[in-house]
Amino acid sequence: MRLDQFLRASRLVLRRTVAQELCEAGAVLVGGVAARSSRAVRVGDEIAIERRERLLTVRVLAVPDARQTSKQQAATLYEIVSDERRAENE
């Protein structure tokens, strides 16, 4: 599954276009490297999403078969590794 589709299916990002924009801006890292929205997501990947003053890092536990997932299924696709708040002037 594509990275932008996974971010949407897991509900880490509300819209796929927003996920694509974050990837283009370099705000999404997979394994510590900036990732394109077309990158394939695999079980075990660590995805870091930087938005405003927040850095959320998750580990992929499962990749869904379909792009549409329920709220309960979306919560089982990843585990939160860290959720950091950063100061604005960094």
Steps between C-alpha positions, in 0.01 A plus 500: 500500500620852420611721788233765437228234487627342823502835682138553393385142575661511847340840563835656590412760234140587417534542122727335244583834338627628836716187532642565152576863586676397822715253306589762237601742776732240656293479820454121479798277572514122465797345675648847554498589129259741329248291307295562189127437511538208258739307728375154595422449870599171662440348842773617739561838331533798734322807369566845647254780422598857579212747528537843655666449841424126516705198393303174498687174442309177440595140415293321237342183641280408202424620150128491411371324189257781418542877497188547713528388861276527802602709797565186705711338225698822442613502864651151461718588199772676702644557844622836624874497567525865608291816499716807561406862530772737381564863585409744222842662478703184425 
